[in-house]
């Protein structure tokens, strides 16, 4: 079926969906729409492609209740959905989220809210309008924070959001300049969020100051270049994660004397009821990159909070350390020690 006003952006999205298998025909898709140019562009593109795919579409809006004009924004997005003839679903942030003003808090609530809406209305996929520009900003942001490859490859094309629900980012190969041009040419009513210009937020400073400076003085095609870098890193991370899965199964096992079923411990205590141990002789035969990844995954399963690079390095040094060597305590009080061919994590308070 022909689509009115078919543009190169329609072609690119259609090709991306087919090549990457992001959606199936007749799939149910919940489109997260903030009212900004990126999400309106994505929603319009998916609606235009709907005749070719037979999707069931709806728009979801998450109101953080931050701005003074926030009571009017949901009505604005709903009016667009009504004009397009597709269902509209709204989630409003509770007081604790609305008064928090932290990006991380808002993001966590937003994905939870989208999950609940998708489950309640039986959608298989939720889409967000992250772009190549967002990928570039996230890469720089995480690089400054000292993230490893996993952090530098953030914002993949899809990931599980909830059981049987997939989060999909279909326009990661489109820049913010392109979505803005599309909205202008399509006469879409973009909501101008003043929070996007607030330099109090680190991402806004990267967007408004750091990337424009780098683009002006070093690479005029910076956003696409960085987005491509993320794509390359993501493929490497996928491979390393698959190898880590395989190696983890080989070298990590339950400590024999602790295989009995135990009652769940108090949530405030470190999860030490069924400690694991790592075969350091087997692990020693593999590259340092995989050693660190295995150690990180091991610590993630045992410590009360995510391990730092120093925690991982402290554990990795035990791979070649003398027998009976041990570390100082990790968060939660546990220590790691060498017992012949094994590295064990034990509760230091016992």
Secondary structure, DSSP 8 states (H G I E B T S, - for coil): ---TT--HHHHHHHHHHHHHT---TT-EEEEE--SSHHHHHHHHHHHHHHHHH--EEEEEEEE---STTHHHHHHHHHHHHHHHT-EEEEEE--HHHHTT--HHHHHHHHHHHHHHHHHHTT-SEEE----HHHHHHHHHHHHHHT--HHHHT-S-SEEEEETTEEEE-TTTTS-HHHHHHHHHHTT------GGGG-TTSHHHHIIIIIHHHHHHHT-TTHHHHHHHHHHHHHHHHHHHHHHHHHHHHHHEEE-GGG-S------TTS-S-TT-EEEEHHHHTTS-HHHHHHHHHHHHHHHSSS---HHHHHHHHGGGGS-TT-B----TTSEEEEEETTEEEEEETT-
